Every structure is written in C-alpha cells, then in structure tokens.
C-alpha cells in the first residue's frame, strides 16, 4: 500500500508540473489559467458539471478564416437544429 501511495503522489506531482508548464493550476476553488493564455471551458446545464474540462489553445493555433465565414448561428441550451435553421434563413 505505501508503494502505491508513493506512485500516486509522484504521478500527481508530474501532472501538476505538466499543467504548470502550460499555465494551468488546480486549486481548491477550481482550475485556474494564467490571464495571458487562451482556453475553452465546458459549460453544462448542471452547475456541478461546469468547468470540469479545460481546452488549452496554444499561441500558434489559428482559429477560423475570415474569408470562409458565411453565417453566424446562435447555439446554446434549448436550441434545436430546427431553431437554428429558422434563424439562418
């Protein structure tokens, strides 16, 4: 049992180090990301499931292409595909 605990602690410390390298820290209040980092966070209708996943976006990522944007669809809780189609046209 003490060997397993030691292995788990080592794994936890390695994970903390890896997250710190990309600007993410885990605190008792939740996940914290440095202010100069870009990220996406999951949101859920159930508040207890909010912010459990953080998607880190590195600085070299290119998101979107203005030349190819045709329409903007509103999406969110309660919107069905039919509702989005009505908004589009």
N, CA, C and O atoms as a GROMACS GRO file, in nm:
protein
  356
    1UNK      N    1   0.082  -0.121   0.000
    1UNK     CA    2   0.000   0.000   0.000
    1UNK      C    3   0.086   0.127   0.000
    1UNK      O    4   0.057   0.219  -0.077
    2UNK      N    5   0.192   0.137   0.084
    2UNK     CA    6   0.274   0.258   0.082
    2UNK      C    7   0.340   0.282  -0.054
    2UNK      O    8   0.360   0.396  -0.094
    3UNK      N    9   0.374   0.173  -0.126
    3UNK     CA   10   0.433   0.187  -0.259
    3UNK      C   11   0.334   0.247  -0.357
    3UNK      O   12   0.373   0.328  -0.441
    4UNK      N   13   0.208   0.208  -0.348
    4UNK     CA   14   0.105   0.262  -0.436
    4UNK      C   15   0.083   0.410  -0.408
    4UNK      O   16   0.066   0.490  -0.500
    5UNK      N   17   0.082   0.446  -0.280
    5UNK     CA   18   0.063   0.586  -0.243
    5UNK      C   19   0.177   0.672  -0.294
    5UNK      O   20   0.156   0.783  -0.343
    6UNK      N   21   0.298   0.619  -0.284
    6UNK     CA   22   0.415   0.691  -0.334
    6UNK      C   23   0.406   0.710  -0.485
    6UNK      O   24   0.437   0.818  -0.536
    7UNK      N   25   0.363   0.606  -0.556
    7UNK     CA   26   0.348   0.615  -0.702
    7UNK      C   27   0.241   0.717  -0.739
    7UNK      O   28   0.259   0.795  -0.833
    8UNK      N   29   0.131   0.717  -0.666
    8UNK     CA   30   0.023   0.813  -0.693
    8UNK      C   31   0.069   0.956  -0.667
    8UNK      O   32   0.037   1.046  -0.744
    9UNK      N   33   0.143   0.976  -0.560
    9UNK     CA   34   0.193   1.111  -0.529
    9UNK      C   35   0.290   1.158  -0.637
    9UNK      O   36   0.287   1.275  -0.677
   10UNK      N   37   0.376   1.068  -0.684
   10UNK     CA   38   0.470   1.103  -0.790
   10UNK      C   39   0.394   1.138  -0.918
   10UNK      O   40   0.428   1.236  -0.985
   11UNK      N   41   0.293   1.060  -0.952
   11UNK     CA   42   0.211   1.088  -1.070
   11UNK      C   43   0.140   1.222  -1.057
   11UNK      O   44   0.136   1.300  -1.153
   12UNK      N   45   0.085   1.251  -0.940
   12UNK     CA   46   0.017   1.377  -0.914
   12UNK      C   47   0.113   1.495  -0.932
   12UNK      O   48   0.078   1.595  -0.994
   13UNK      N   49   0.234   1.483  -0.877
   13UNK     CA   50   0.333   1.590  -0.889
   13UNK      C   51   0.376   1.611  -1.033
   13UNK      O   52   0.394   1.725  -1.076
   14UNK      N   53   0.392   1.503  -1.110
   14UNK     CA   54   0.427   1.516  -1.251
   14UNK      C   55   0.315   1.585  -1.328
   14UNK      O   56   0.341   1.671  -1.412
   15UNK      N   57   0.192   1.549  -1.299
   15UNK     CA   58   0.076   1.611  -1.365
   15UNK      C   59   0.070   1.760  -1.332
   15UNK      O   60   0.046   1.842  -1.420
   16UNK      N   61   0.092   1.796  -1.206
   16UNK     CA   62   0.092   1.936  -1.165
   16UNK      C   63   0.202   2.014  -1.240
   16UNK      O   64   0.178   2.126  -1.284
   17UNK      N   65   0.321   1.953  -1.253
   17UNK     CA   66   0.431   2.018  -1.325
   17UNK      C   67   0.396   2.039  -1.471
   17UNK      O   68   0.420   2.146  -1.527
   18UNK      N   69   0.338   1.935  -1.534
   18UNK     CA   70   0.300   1.946  -1.676
   18UNK      C   71   0.196   2.056  -1.697
   18UNK      O   72   0.206   2.134  -1.791
   19UNK      N   73   0.097   2.062  -1.610
   19UNK     CA   74  -0.005   2.166  -1.620
   19UNK      C   75   0.055   2.304  -1.598
   19UNK      O   76   0.018   2.400  -1.666
   20UNK      N   77   0.146   2.315  -1.502
   20UNK     CA   78   0.210   2.444  -1.473
   20UNK      C   79   0.288   2.495  -1.594
   20UNK      O   80   0.294   2.616  -1.618
   21UNK      N   81   0.347   2.404  -1.671
   21UNK     CA   82   0.422   2.443  -1.791
   21UNK      C   83   0.334   2.512  -1.894
   21UNK      O   84   0.383   2.597  -1.969
   22UNK      N   85   0.207   2.478  -1.898
   22UNK     CA   86   0.117   2.543  -1.994
   22UNK      C   87   0.027   2.646  -1.928
   22UNK      O   88  -0.069   2.694  -1.989
   23UNK      N   89   0.058   2.681  -1.804
   23UNK     CA   90  -0.012   2.791  -1.738
   23UNK      C   91  -0.141   2.754  -1.669
   23UNK      O   92  -0.226   2.841  -1.647
   24UNK      N   93  -0.159   2.627  -1.633
   24UNK     CA   94  -0.281   2.582  -1.566
   24UNK      C   95  -0.246   2.532  -1.427
   24UNK      O   96  -0.150   2.457  -1.410
   25UNK      N   97  -0.323   2.573  -1.327
   25UNK     CA   98  -0.304   2.520  -1.192
   25UNK      C   99  -0.439   2.476  -1.136
   25UNK      O  100  -0.543   2.532  -1.170
   26UNK      N  101  -0.434   2.374  -1.052
   26UNK     CA  102  -0.555   2.323  -0.988
   26UNK      C  103  -0.552   2.364  -0.843
   26UNK      O  104  -0.459   2.330  -0.769
   27UNK      N  105  -0.654   2.436  -0.802
   27UNK     CA  106  -0.665   2.483  -0.664
   27UNK      C  107  -0.794   2.431  -0.604
   27UNK      O  108  -0.877   2.373  -0.675
   28UNK      N  109  -0.812   2.451  -0.476
   28UNK     CA  110  -0.933   2.402  -0.409
   28UNK      C  111  -1.058   2.466  -0.466
   28UNK      O  112  -1.166   2.407  -0.462
   29UNK      N  113  -1.045   2.589  -0.520
   29UNK     CA  114  -1.161   2.658  -0.576
   29UNK      C  115  -1.188   2.621  -0.722
   29UNK      O  116  -1.289   2.661  -0.779
   30UNK      N  117  -1.098   2.544  -0.782
   30UNK     CA  118  -1.118   2.501  -0.920
   30UNK      C  119  -0.992   2.517  -1.003
   30UNK      O  120  -0.882   2.532  -0.950
   31UNK      N  121  -1.010   2.514  -1.135
   31UNK     CA  122  -0.898   2.525  -1.228
   31UNK      C  123  -0.869   2.672  -1.253
   31UNK      O  124  -0.961   2.751  -1.277
   32UNK      N  125  -0.742   2.710  -1.247
   32UNK     CA  126  -0.701   2.847  -1.274
   32UNK      C  127  -0.609   2.848  -1.396
   32UNK      O  128  -0.522   2.762  -1.409
   33UNK      N  129  -0.629   2.944  -1.485
   33UNK     CA  130  -0.548   2.957  -1.605
   33UNK      C  131  -0.489   3.097  -1.605
   33UNK      O  132  -0.557   3.194  -1.571
   34UNK      N  133  -0.362   3.108  -1.645
   34UNK     CA  134  -0.297   3.239  -1.650
   34UNK      C  135  -0.375   3.333  -1.742
   34UNK      O  136  -0.434   3.288  -1.841
   35UNK      N  137  -0.374   3.461  -1.710
   35UNK     CA  138  -0.455   3.559  -1.784
   35UNK      C  139  -0.412   3.576  -1.929
   35UNK      O  140  -0.493   3.615  -2.012
   36UNK      N  141  -0.285   3.548  -1.960
   36UNK     CA  142  -0.239   3.567  -2.097
   36UNK      C  143  -0.253   3.440  -2.182
   36UNK      O  144  -0.200   3.434  -2.293
   37UNK      N  145  -0.322   3.339  -2.130
   37UNK     CA  146  -0.342   3.213  -2.202
   37UNK      C  147  -0.485   3.207  -2.257
   37UNK      O  148  -0.577   3.263  -2.199
   38UNK      N  149  -0.501   3.139  -2.369
   38UNK     CA  150  -0.633   3.122  -2.429
   38UNK      C  151  -0.681   2.980  -2.403
   38UNK      O  152  -0.604   2.884  -2.412
   39UNK      N  153  -0.809   2.968  -2.371
   39UNK     CA  154  -0.864   2.837  -2.339
   39UNK      C  155  -1.015   2.837  -2.355
   39UNK      O  156  -1.078   2.943  -2.358
   40UNK      N  157  -1.071   2.719  -2.366
   40UNK     CA  158  -1.216   2.699  -2.368
   40UNK      C  159  -1.252   2.614  -2.247
   40UNK      O  160  -1.175   2.526  -2.208
   41UNK      N  161  -1.367   2.640  -2.189
   41UNK     CA  162  -1.412   2.566  -2.072
   41UNK      C  163  -1.550   2.510  -2.102
   41UNK      O  164  -1.634   2.578  -2.160
   42UNK      N  165  -1.573   2.385  -2.061
   42UNK     CA  166  -1.707   2.329  -2.085
   42UNK      C  167  -1.808   2.390  -1.990
   42UNK      O  168  -1.778   2.415  -1.873
   43UNK      N  169  -1.928   2.414  -2.039
   43UNK     CA  170  -2.039   2.462  -1.958
   43UNK      C  171  -2.152   2.361  -1.970
   43UNK      O  172  -2.173   2.303  -2.077
   44UNK      N  173  -2.225   2.342  -1.863
   44UNK     CA  174  -2.329   2.240  -1.861
   44UNK      C  175  -2.451   2.296  -1.791
   44UNK      O  176  -2.440   2.385  -1.706
   45UNK      N  177  -2.568   2.245  -1.825
   45UNK     CA  178  -2.691   2.288  -1.757
   45UNK      C  179  -2.686   2.255  -1.609
   45UNK      O  180  -2.747   2.324  -1.528
   46UNK      N  181  -2.612   2.151  -1.573
   46UNK     CA  182  -2.593   2.112  -1.434
   46UNK      C  183  -2.469   2.185  -1.380
   46UNK      O  184  -2.358   2.152  -1.421
   47UNK      N  185  -2.485   2.282  -1.290
   47UNK     CA  186  -2.371   2.360  -1.241
   47UNK      C  187  -2.258   2.275  -1.181
   47UNK      O  188  -2.143   2.316  -1.183
   48UNK      N  189  -2.291   2.158  -1.129
   48UNK     CA  190  -2.186   2.074  -1.070
   48UNK      C  191  -2.093   2.014  -1.177
   48UNK      O  192  -1.986   1.963  -1.144
   49UNK      N  193  -2.134   2.020  -1.303
   49UNK     CA  194  -2.053   1.967  -1.412
   49UNK      C  195  -1.981   2.077  -1.491
   49UNK      O  196  -1.907   2.046  -1.584
   50UNK      N  197  -2.000   2.203  -1.454
   50UNK     CA  198  -1.933   2.314  -1.522
   50UNK      C  199  -1.784   2.312  -1.495
   50UNK      O  200  -1.739   2.271  -1.388
   51UNK      N  201  -1.710   2.358  -1.592
   51UNK     CA  202  -1.566   2.382  -1.581
   51UNK      C  203  -1.487   2.260  -1.538
   51UNK      O  204  -1.385   2.274  -1.470
   52UNK      N  205  -1.531   2.141  -1.577
   52UNK     CA  206  -1.454   2.021  -1.547
   52UNK      C  207  -1.351   1.993  -1.655
   52UNK      O  208  -1.253   1.923  -1.630
   53UNK      N  209  -1.372   2.045  -1.774
   53UNK     CA  210  -1.278   2.028  -1.883
   53UNK      C  211  -1.227   2.164  -1.927
   53UNK      O  212  -1.305   2.258  -1.945
   54UNK      N  213  -1.096   2.175  -1.944
   54UNK     CA  214  -1.036   2.297  -1.994
   54UNK      C  215  -0.958   2.259  -2.119
   54UNK      O  216  -0.872   2.171  -2.115
   55UNK      N  217  -0.988   2.324  -2.229
   55UNK     CA  218  -0.919   2.300  -2.355
   55UNK      C  219  -0.820   2.414  -2.376
   55UNK      O  220  -0.860   2.526  -2.405
   56UNK      N  221  -0.692   2.385  -2.361
   56UNK     CA  222  -0.587   2.484  -2.375
   56UNK      C  223  -0.560   2.507  -2.523
   56UNK      O  224  -0.547   2.411  -2.600
   57UNK      N  225  -0.553   2.633  -2.564
   57UNK     CA  226  -0.525   2.668  -2.704
   57UNK      C  227  -0.387   2.731  -2.706
   57UNK      O  228  -0.366   2.837  -2.648
   58UNK      N  229  -0.293   2.666  -2.774
   58UNK     CA  230  -0.157   2.720  -2.774
   58UNK      C  231  -0.148   2.844  -2.861
   58UNK      O  232  -0.234   2.870  -2.944
   59UNK      N  233  -0.042   2.920  -2.841
   59UNK     CA  234  -0.030   3.052  -2.906
   59UNK      C  235  -0.013   3.043  -3.057
   59UNK      O  236  -0.034   3.143  -3.126
   60UNK      N  237   0.024   2.928  -3.110
   60UNK     CA  238   0.043   2.917  -3.255
   60UNK      C  239  -0.083   2.869  -3.327
   60UNK      O  240  -0.083   2.856  -3.449
   61UNK      N  241  -0.190   2.842  -3.252
   61UNK     CA  242  -0.314   2.792  -3.313
   61UNK      C  243  -0.381   2.902  -3.395
   61UNK      O  244  -0.388   3.017  -3.353
   62UNK      N  245  -0.428   2.864  -3.512
   62UNK     CA  246  -0.504   2.956  -3.597
   62UNK      C  247  -0.649   2.907  -3.594
   62UNK      O  248  -0.678   2.793  -3.629
   63UNK      N  249  -0.738   2.994  -3.551
   63UNK     CA  250  -0.878   2.956  -3.537
   63UNK      C  251  -0.961   3.037  -3.634
   63UNK      O  252  -0.964   3.160  -3.628
   64UNK      N  253  -1.029   2.967  -3.723
   64UNK     CA  254  -1.118   3.035  -3.816
   64UNK      C  255  -1.046   3.093  -3.936
   64UNK      O  256  -0.923   3.094  -3.943
   65UNK      N  257  -1.124   3.140  -4.031
   65UNK     CA  258  -1.074   3.201  -4.152
   65UNK      C  259  -1.180   3.301  -4.197
   65UNK      O  260  -1.288   3.260  -4.239
   66UNK      N  261  -1.151   3.429  -4.189
   66UNK     CA  262  -1.250   3.531  -4.222
   66UNK      C  263  -1.303   3.519  -4.364
   66UNK      O  264  -1.418   3.554  -4.390
   67UNK      N  265  -1.221   3.468  -4.457
   67UNK     CA  266  -1.265   3.455  -4.595
   67UNK      C  267  -1.376   3.351  -4.612
   67UNK      O  268  -1.453   3.358  -4.708
   68UNK      N  269  -1.385   3.256  -4.520
   68UNK     CA  270  -1.481   3.147  -4.535
   68UNK      C  271  -1.604   3.162  -4.446
   68UNK      O  272  -1.693   3.077  -4.452
   69UNK      N  273  -1.613   3.266  -4.366
   69UNK     CA  274  -1.728   3.283  -4.278
   69UNK      C  275  -1.846   3.335  -4.359
   69UNK      O  276  -1.838   3.441  -4.421
   70UNK      N  277  -1.957   3.258  -4.359
   70UNK     CA  278  -2.076   3.297  -4.433
   70UNK      C  279  -2.187   3.343  -4.340
   70UNK      O  280  -2.248   3.448  -4.363
   71UNK      N  281  -2.212   3.266  -4.236
   71UNK     CA  282  -2.320   3.299  -4.144
   71UNK      C  283  -2.276   3.272  -4.002
   71UNK      O  284  -2.177   3.202  -3.978
   72UNK      N  285  -2.348   3.328  -3.909
   72UNK     CA  286  -2.323   3.303  -3.768
   72UNK      C  287  -2.451   3.248  -3.707
   72UNK      O  288  -2.556   3.311  -3.716
   73UNK      N  289  -2.443   3.132  -3.646
   73UNK     CA  290  -2.559   3.069  -3.585
   73UNK      C  291  -2.549   3.081  -3.434
   73UNK      O  292  -2.444   3.054  -3.376
   74UNK      N  293  -2.658   3.121  -3.371
   74UNK     CA  294  -2.662   3.121  -3.226
   74UNK      C  295  -2.690   2.980  -3.181
   74UNK      O  296  -2.779   2.914  -3.234
   75UNK      N  297  -2.615   2.933  -3.085
   75UNK     CA  298  -2.642   2.800  -3.031
   75UNK      C  299  -2.638   2.807  -2.880
   75UNK      O  300  -2.585   2.903  -2.823
   76UNK      N  301  -2.692   2.710  -2.817
   76UNK     CA  302  -2.693   2.707  -2.672
   76UNK      C  303  -2.798   2.611  -2.622
   76UNK      O  304  -2.862   2.541  -2.701
   77UNK      N  305  -2.816   2.608  -2.494
   77UNK     CA  306  -2.915   2.519  -2.435
   77UNK      C  307  -3.053   2.554  -2.487
   77UNK      O  308  -3.090   2.671  -2.493
   78UNK      N  309  -3.129   2.455  -2.523
   78UNK     CA  310  -3.266   2.478  -2.566
   78UNK      C  311  -3.280   2.504  -2.715
   78UNK      O  312  -3.392   2.512  -2.765
   79UNK      N  313  -3.171   2.518  -2.787
   79UNK     CA  314  -3.179   2.539  -2.931
   79UNK      C  315  -3.170   2.405  -3.002
   79UNK      O  316  -3.079   2.327  -2.976
   80UNK      N  317  -3.264   2.380  -3.089
   80UNK     CA  318  -3.260   2.258  -3.169
   80UNK      C  319  -3.207   2.294  -3.307
   80UNK      O  320  -3.194   2.411  -3.342
   81UNK      N  321  -3.177   2.192  -3.386
   81UNK     CA  322  -3.131   2.215  -3.522
   81UNK      C  323  -3.235   2.293  -3.600
   81UNK      O  324  -3.201   2.380  -3.680
   82UNK      N  325  -3.364   2.263  -3.578
   82UNK     CA  326  -3.471   2.333  -3.649
   82UNK      C  327  -3.472   2.482  -3.612
   82UNK      O  328  -3.490   2.566  -3.700
   83UNK      N  329  -3.452   2.513  -3.484
   83UNK     CA  330  -3.447   2.654  -3.441
   83UNK      C  331  -3.332   2.726  -3.509
   83UNK      O  332  -3.348   2.840  -3.553
   84UNK      N  333  -3.217   2.661  -3.518
   84UNK     CA  334  -3.102   2.723  -3.581
   84UNK      C  335  -3.126   2.745  -3.730
   84UNK      O  336  -3.086   2.848  -3.785
   85UNK      N  337  -3.193   2.648  -3.796
   85UNK     CA  338  -3.225   2.664  -3.938
   85UNK      C  339  -3.318   2.784  -3.959
   85UNK      O  340  -3.302   2.857  -4.056
   86UNK      N  341  -3.415   2.805  -3.869
   86UNK     CA  342  -3.508   2.918  -3.881
   86UNK      C  343  -3.434   3.050  -3.866
   86UNK      O  344  -3.465   3.146  -3.937
   87UNK      N  345  -3.335   3.057  -3.776
   87UNK     CA  346  -3.258   3.180  -3.756
   87UNK      C  347  -3.172   3.210  -3.877
   87UNK      O  348  -3.148   3.326  -3.910
   88UNK      N  349  -3.125   3.103  -3.945
   88UNK     CA  350  -3.035   3.120  -4.058
   88UNK      C  351  -3.108   3.168  -4.182
   88UNK      O  352  -3.050   3.240  -4.263
   89UNK      N  353  -3.230   3.132  -4.197
   89UNK     CA  354  -3.291   3.169  -4.323
   89UNK      C  355  -3.435   3.189  -4.312
   89UNK      O  356  -3.500   3.221  -4.412
   0.00000   0.00000   0.00000
